[in-house]
Amino acid sequence: MINLVWAEWLKLKANRWVALFTIAILPLGTFILLNILAGLAVVNIWQPEMVAINWQEQIILALLFANQLVSQTLFIILGAITFGGEYRWQTWKNIIPRASRVKIVLSKYFIIILAISVAIRGIALMTLIGSWEISLALNISLMSGAWNEVSTPFVQQYLWLTIALFFNYSVATLYAVIVTLITRSTVAGITLGVLIAFGDLLSQSAFDLVASLISVDAIAIIPRILPNYNVQNMMQWIISGATFENWSLGLSFMLLSMWISIGISASTILFGRQDID
């Protein structure tokens, strides 16, 4: 298993452009933006009325902003390429005789999970460094404190936010992986993966509309078990200190964990039953 994980890591390192685009673009983009602001402050083009910059607030805001379909798409691309590349280069037949299919799938997921974790932590780290640079450029103090007057401590906000983003990106990746395994196409995995993620994003509005049209309120409850609703429930708690009505953080965590377990199991079964030419 260790050899398989190491092999996947070497593949990711060899494909530097994919790694840079999917994993590094979020933290790198954050760092570049904050450095541009610091540079503008140095030359007196950007001079906001600030007496201090709150690094904890900036980290939370940066991670909240990362909760976007565009960000999900990066990991949809990574998941599709990680699995679809083997079909494209016809390398499955070289890997399968040397290891069980379950271990092969799990080793690929391990690298994807690692990539997601690095990207999320990278955003926070680059935001911290960028906030410090802005404080130097504007000659203001770098402070810490509660964000948006929410009484929840920063550590709790940060942990739940990273968990929410991890679930968000992981579920989106699973969409791409399952489609890629079914179609054996990287392009199909990316395209349909994005469409499924977009459909999940719009599911609450769509089901609300259907429920109102046919006057069956119970239909509007269906999206609550879907991934996006539960990710947004976590985000709502971070923003306001309160979750959606009758929907706890624990319940969202349980449902999202269930979806990931189902996705990994489904993809493992699909791959296990495939004939590899």
N, C-alpha and C positions, 0 to 999 in steps of 0.2 A: 504493500500500500504506500509506503514511504517513497519507493522508487517511482510509483505512478504519479504521486503528487509532485515529486521533483521534476519528472518529465514534463508535466503540465506547466510548471513554473518556467522551465527552460523554453517551452513553446511560447509562453507569454512574453518572455524577455526577448526572444528572437523576433517576435512581431511587435517591434517598438512603436510603430505608428498606431496600431490598434490600442496598445496599452496607454499611450500618451493621450489619444483621443477619448477613450472611454473612462479611464481611471483618473488621469491627471488633469483633465480639462476643468473640472469643477474647482478643486483647490487652486490650480494655477490661474484660472480666470479670476477667482476671488482675490488672489495675491496681486495680480496685474492691475485690477480695478482700484484696489486700495493704494497701490503705489502710484497710479496716475493721479489720484486725489492728493496724495502727499506731495507729488511733484508740482501740481497746480498750486498748492498752498505755498510752496517754497518761492514760486515766482509771482505770488500775490494775485493769481487769477481766481483761485477758489479760497475765499475767506469767510466761512460761515460764522455765525454768532454762537460760538461754543466756548464754554469755560472749562470743559472737561470732556473726555471721551470714555464711555463706559465699555470696557472690553467684553464684559460678560453679556451685555445687551447686544453688542455687535455680533458676537458668536451665535446667539440665539436667533437674531434676525437673519444672519447668513444661512443658517441651517433651515430656517422656515422657508426662505426663498428657494432653497434647494429642493423643496417638495413640489416639483413641477413635472409635467409630462415630458418635457425636454430632457430633464435629468434622468427620468426613467428610461428614456429612449437610449441613452448612452449604455446602460447595462443590458437593455434588450439586444443591442448590437453586440456587446461582449458575449452574452449567452449564445446568440445565434452563431457567431463566428467560432466560439470555443467548440461547439458540437458540429456545426455545419462544415467547418473546415476539414474535418476528417472524411466527410463524404466527397467534398470537392477534390481533395488530394488522394482519395481512395486509400487512406492509411489505416482504416479500421481493421482490415484483414491482417495488418502487421502487428496490431496491438492486442486484438482479441485472443489469439492463441497463447499469449504469454500471461494473461490475467483474466479474472472473472469479470463479467460485464458489470456486475454490481459495483465492484471496486473501481472500475474505470469511470463509471458515472459519478460515484462519490468523490473521486479524486478531482474531477473537473469542477464539481460543485464546491469543493474545498477552496480551490483557487479563486472561483468567482466570489465566494463569501469573503475571502481575504481581500480581494480587490475592492469590494464594496466597503469593507471596514476601513481600508486605507484611505479611500476617497472621502468618507465622512469625517474621519479624524483629521485628514489633511485640510479640509475646509475650515475646521475649528482652529487648527494651528496657524494656517495662513491668515485667518482673520485676526488672531491675536497679534501676530507679527505686524500685520498691516495697521492695526489700531495703534500700536506702539509708534510706528513710523509717522502716522498722522499726528499723534500727540507731540512728537518732536518737531514736525514741520510747522504746526500751528502754535507751538510753544504753550501747550495746555497740558493739564495733568491727565494721567491715565488712571482711571478709577474703576472700581467694581461696585456692583449693587444690583438690586432687583430690577427686572425689566418690566416696563409697562405697568408699574405699580401693582404687580401680582405678587402676593405674599409667598408664593412657592419658592423655596431656595433654588439658587442657580444650579447646583449639582443635580437636584431632582429634575429640573427642567431639561438640563443637558442630557441626562441619561435617558429620559423618556423620549426626547426628540431624536436622539441617535437610534434608539430602538424603533421608533416609528419610521424613520428613513430607511433603516436596514430592512424592515418588513416591506416597505414600499418598493425598494429596488429589487429585493429578492423575488417578490411575487411577479414583478414585471419580467424579470429574467426567466422565471419558470414558464411564463407564457411563450416566450421566444423559443426556449429549449424544447418544449413539448411540440410546438408547431414544426420546428426544424427536424425533430425526430420523425414526425409523421410524414412530412413532405420531402425530407432529405435535401432541403434547399435553404441556404443561408438567407437569400433574399426573401423567401416566403416567411421565414422565421422572424425577420426584422419587420416586414410589412404587416403581417397579421398580428405579431406581438404588439406593435404600436396600436393597431386598431382595437385589439382586445382591451388594452390598458385604457384607451380613450373611451371605449364603451363602459368600462367599469367606472370611469370618472363621471360619466353622464347618467349612470344607472339610477341614481336617486331621483333626478328630475324626470327621467323617462317613466319610471314606475309610478311616480306621483301623478303624472299626466294620465297614464292608463287607468289608475285607480279613480281619478276624478271623472274620466269619461264613462266608465262602466259602473261607477258608484260602489266600488268594493274597496274599502279602506285597507283591508288586510294585505292587498297587493303592494301597497306602499312600504310595507315592513320588510319585504324580501331583500332589498339592497342592503339592509343592515347586517346581513351575514356575509356580504361581499367584502373583499379586502379594502377597497378605497374608503368606504364608510368608516371602517375601524381605524384606519390610518388617520383620517380626518378627526375622528373622535379624540385620538391622542393629541393631535395638533390643537384642537379646541381647548383641551385642558391646559396645555402649555400657554396658550394665548390669554385665556380668561380665568383659569383656575377652576373651571367646572367642565364636566363632560356633557355630551348630549343627554337629553332626558332619558332616564331609565337605562343608561348604557355605561357601564363602568370601564375603567382602564383595564381591570383584570379580565373582563369579558372580551374586550377587544384584543388583548394579548393572546388569550386562549384561541379565539377564532382565527387570528392571523397565523399563529403557530400551526393550527389545524390545516390551513390552506397550504402552507409551505410543506407540511408532512405529506399531504395529498399530492402536491405537485411533484415532489421528489419521488414518491412511490410510483406515481403514474408514469413518469419518465423512465424510471428504472424498469418497470414492467414492459413498457413499449419497446425499449431498447433490447431487453432480454428476449423478446419474441421476434425480433427482426432477422431476416436473412441478409447476411452481408456478402455481397459479391466479391 
